[in-house]
Amino acid sequence: MLSDLTLKNDCLTVVISGSGAVDFDYFWLRDNARDPISFDSRSHQRELFTCEVDAEIKPVEVGLVDDGLALQIKWPDMDDPVFYEGQFLAAYATPTPMLAMPEPIIWDAAGLDDDVVRIAHREVVEDNGTGRLLNIISKNGFAVITGTPRNLDAVSDVTNRIGYVRHTIFGGLWEFEANETMADSAYTPKELRPHTDGTYSHDAPGLQMLLCVDYDATGGASIMVDGFRIAAELKRTAPEIYEDLTRIDVTGAYMGDGVVLRAQRPIFRTDRDGALVQVSFNNYDRDTVTLPKDEMRSLYAGIRAFDRLANDSRFQWRYTLRPGDMLAFDNWRVLHGRGPFQGRRKMAGSYINREDYESAVRVNGLT
C-alpha cells in the first residue's frame, strides 16, 4: 500500500507499508518505467534510450491509483501516464543486493551430518527434485547423489536439470582414471590436496558434477572443505591475513595441450558490501609471478595460513565414493580433493556455469 507522496527537488518520497518513507530518484523512476514503449515485458528488456532522457527530468503530475496499490506519473517526454505497481516499488525500497543467494550454512568436520547432504538419484529426477537438490547445495555447498546410473548419460541428465554442460579444454562431459600420460594432477593416483577448479579461467566453473563410475581400489577418499568456513576462521583469528587475501590477486595458469591459460583474482573475492562471494584456491595451478616485496610476503603468509587450514582434518569432510555416488558441489565455495589410492578408480563428470546454477536456484524459488 502506498501513501503520502512528496515531490522533492530530485526525488519522489513515497510511504510504503512495511518500509516507511522511501525516496525514489526521478531519473531512476523514468529509467525503470514499465510502459510498453519503455520496456518489453515479454523479453524483460529495457527499450528506453536512456541517454536521451533529460538528466534533470521531473514529473509533470503524480498521484495514487487503485486505492493506493499503484502510483501514476505523467512524464514530460511521454503522452500517456505511467503506472508503477506498489509491489514493484516495495521490491526496490532498499539498495538491491548484488547477487542474492540463499544464506549458506558454514560447516566443519564436526558440524556436518552426512545425511543432510545425501539425496537419492530417484528423488532428483522426480517432480520438483531439482529444487531439493539445489536446496542442499546452496546451503551446504555440496550434495551426494546416491544410486546414480554409472554412465555419462546420467551425468548429462542431472547437469541439464540445473543448466547445461559447460565446455572447457577438457571437453564437455568427461571420464577419467589414473593416467600418467596426462599433464594434470587429477589423473594421478597421488594425493590431491583441496583446491577449486578453473583458477586459470576468468569465469571459473560454478558447479562441478563428479560421478564414481567404477571403484576397485583402496584409498581415494573424496575430500570436501567449506572455503567459507576457512574464510570465517581467518577473519576471526588473523584479520590482517583475511584482508590481504581479499585484495591481492593470485594468478592461476594452465599450460599444456596447446593452450596457455591465465587469470587473476584474490583467494577471497568479495562484493561491494564486503560479503564473500567466491573462494578461489589451487596451489597446483598457481603461476610463478613477482610482486612488490611487501605484497609478496603478505601473499605467502596468506597462502600458508589458508592451505594449512584447508589440509587440517578439523575442516575436512571425507567420504569414499562408491559406484553410483555423484558429488555435486559449488566450485565457488567448496574445495575438493582426494586421498591417494591403489587400484582402479574411474570417474565421470561435467561443469556448469555459475550464472546457470544461480538461475536454477532462483527459478526453483530458493531466493
Secondary structure, 3 states (H helix, E strand, C coil): CEEEEEECCCEEEEEECCCEEEEEEHHHHHHCCCCCCCEECCCCEECCCHHHCCCCCCCCEEEEEHHHCEEEEECCCCCCCEEEEHHHHHHCCCCCCCCCCCCCCCCCHHHCCHHHHEEEHHHHCCCCHHHHHHHHHHHHCEEEEECCCCCHHHHHHHHHHHCCCCCECCECCEEECCCCCCCCHHHCCCCEEEECCCCCCCCCCCEEEEEEEEEEEEECCEEEEEHHHHHHHHHHHCHHHHHHHHHCCEEEEEEECCEEEEEEECCEEECCCCCEEEECCCCCCECCCCCCHHHHHHHHHHHHHHHHHHCCHHHEEEECCCCCCEEEEECCCEEEEECCEEEEEEEEEEEECHHHHHHHHHHCCCC
